[in-house]
């Protein structure tokens, strides 16, 4: 029940295309859903996050879509660029403020020029 | 701010040796997390502290692993004795609110 399931494991997208990564969770008590981006040799960094009171959040080319009833959320990267090539982790946590975050297994995204 | 600082960045040691990983969190952050990342198991939370007190150590794999936070600006993760299966990248992260700030990691290789 504490797991966050992420798919696909890897993804190749042409430059300019849309990258879509999906995640699902079981615990309805989760109330914070961040996405982290990790480049090789670096630690993960927060990309964008959403709370379940909204169905969508957009920041530049990055959008989170959230479906509370289906317990699913996804990351959309519009106009994907080679610089977006990285590993993306979805995550979920309980409660407010800093608490234990459950990470998905990660998606390795490659953008072909 | 310099961000989360971890040392060493790389550590190669022989099986059976003691390994100590170090972390300096961002000033003002009251939460500190230790993670382990491997290809097989992904990103795993080992332990986290709030105001220097361990809150949840359920992710610590076994008694060979221990972590301390003697003050707000320093934490250690110790493995004694180390084994080849401990080879991984270990990350420290700190936070004050929802966002966790990760350090650059320590790549540990146990031969």
Contacts between the chains, C-beta under 8 A, distances in Angstrom:
chain1	res1	chain2	res2	distance
A	32	B	98	5.7
A	34	B	98	7.1
A	34	B	99	7.4
A	41	B	104	7.7
A	42	B	104	6.4
A	42	B	105	7.7
A	43	B	4	7.6
A	43	B	91	5.2
A	43	B	93	7.2
A	43	B	102	3.0
A	43	B	103	5.5
A	43	B	104	5.7
A	43	B	105	5.5
A	44	B	43	7.2
A	44	B	91	7.6
A	44	B	102	5.2
A	45	B	101	7.8
A	45	B	102	6.7
A	46	B	99	4.7
A	46	B	100	7.2
A	49	B	98	6.7
A	49	B	99	7.6
A	89	B	43	6.4
A	93	B	98	7.6
A	96	B	98	7.5
A	97	B	97	5.9
A	97	B	98	6.6
A	98	B	30	7.6
A	98	B	31	4.0
A	98	B	50	7.7
A	98	B	95	3.9
A	98	B	96	6.8
A	98	B	97	6.3
A	98	B	98	6.5
A	98	B	100	6.9
A	100	B	45	6.3
A	100	B	48	6.6
A	100	B	56	6.0
A	101	B	45	7.3
A	101	B	100	6.6
A	102	B	45	8.0
A	103	B	42	6.7
A	103	B	43	4.6
A	103	B	45	7.9
A	104	B	42	7.8
A	105	B	42	4.7
A	106	B	42	5.8
A	106	B	43	7.1
